[in-house]
Amino acid sequence: MIKPEDLRIGDLVRTNRDCAFPKGTMCVVNGIRPEKVYKDKVGVVDLIATYDDDDGPWCCSIEGISLTPELLEKNGFKEEQHQKEGTSEWYDFYHYDLGINIVYEVEGNKFAAYLDGKKLREIEYVHELQHVLWALGLNAELRA
């Protein structure tokens, strides 16, 4: 489960149990309330389902959307290189407009963001990639 204070408005997330939306609904963070709102819950997030334009209800049970090569391609990243050496296999995805690379190591199902050949950080979820893009001052609006 993701803590509300680890999110930004605009992050893509998924509900991990039934709440205001059915479990597994992909949503966009519309607001963040990290303060204690109810006795048994610390922090909630206002969500909008990705298929809905109305302001959404809050939810306190969300998880990240796993980054995948398909999701990268859907968002303008192009496979630039594919290497296989022994048991090691990796793909390098590049976004021409954003100027960053995402390297995917198949064996560990690991992703990492690179800028000018320097590793910025490892990434597991879509919202983490969005945070890297925001930090670089780039367009972080991604489609799930």
N, C-alpha and C positions, 0 to 999 in steps of 0.2 A: 504494500500500500504506500502511496506517495503522500508525504506531508504537504499540506497546503503552502507552507512557506518555501517549499522547493519548486513551486510552479510560478508561471507568469501568465498574465492574461493573453489568450491566443494559443496556449499550448494545446496540443492534441493528446487526449487521454482516453481511457476506456473504463467503464464501470465494472467493478469486479464482484458485485453482487446486486441483487434487485434493490433499487432505491426508488428515486423518482423516475428512473429509466430502467428497462430490463437489463440484467447482467449482460455484459459484453457490448453495450452500446458505445460507439465511438462518439466522443463529444469534444467541444472546444471550451476551454476555460473562459468564462465570461466575467468572473469576479472571484476574489479571494478574501476569506474571512478567517484569519488564523487565530483570532481570539476564541476563548472558550465560549461556546454558544449554548450548549446543553450540558447537563451534568455528566453524561457518559461519553461525550464527544469533544475532542479538542480540534477546532478548526474545521471549516467546511469550504467547499468550492462551489460557486455558481457555474452551471454547465448549460450549454446549448448542444443538442444532438446535431451531428454533422448533417443530418437530413432536414433540420428544422431551423427556420430563421427567427423564431420567437425567442424572447428572453426565457431562459430555462430556470428550473428549480435548482436548489442546492443539493449537493451530494457529499457524503463524507467517506465514501468507499470507492476509491478509484485506483487504477494502476496504469503503468506506462504501456504504450503501444510499441511492441518490439519492432526495431528497425529491420528491414529486409532489403535485399537487392531489388526486388520488384517495386517496393515503395520508393527507393532512390530513383529508379528509372521513371516512375510515374511523376516524379517531381523534377525532372529535367537533368538528372545525373546520367551520364553516358559511360558505358563500360569502355575504358581506355586500354586496359591491359588485363590479361589473365595469365598467371604463372602457375606452373605445377612442377615442383622439384621434390622427388621422393614422396614422402607422405605429406609434405607441405603444399597447400594450394591457396592462392589468394587472388582477389580481383581488385582492380583500382578503378573507381568511379570518379569522374570529373564533371563539374558543373561549369560550363563555359561562361555563363553570365556572372556567377558568384566567385569563380576563381579558386575553389577549394576542392580537395580530393577527399574521398571517403574510401578507405581501404578495408576490405572484408576478408578476414581469414576464415576459411571454410571449416577447418578442423575444430577450432574453438568457438565457432559462430560469433566472432568478435569483429566489431567495427571500430575504426578510429578516424578522426578528422585530422587532416593535414593542410597546412598553408605554406606555400613555398618550400615544400619538402620537410617542414618541421611539424612534428606531431603535436597537436593541440591538446587532445584528450581522447580517451576511449569513450565510446558511445554504445549504449544498449537500447535506448528508447528514442522514439521520435522527438519527444519534448526536449531531450538532451541535445539533439542536433539543432533544434530550434534555438536553444540557449546559446550554442556556439555561434550560430548565424547572427543572432541579436547582438552578441558581444562584439562581433566584427563589424557591426553596422550594416549588415546585409538583410535582404528580404527573408524573413523567417516564416512566411505563410506557406505551409505545406498542406498537401492533401493526403488523407489517409486511404 
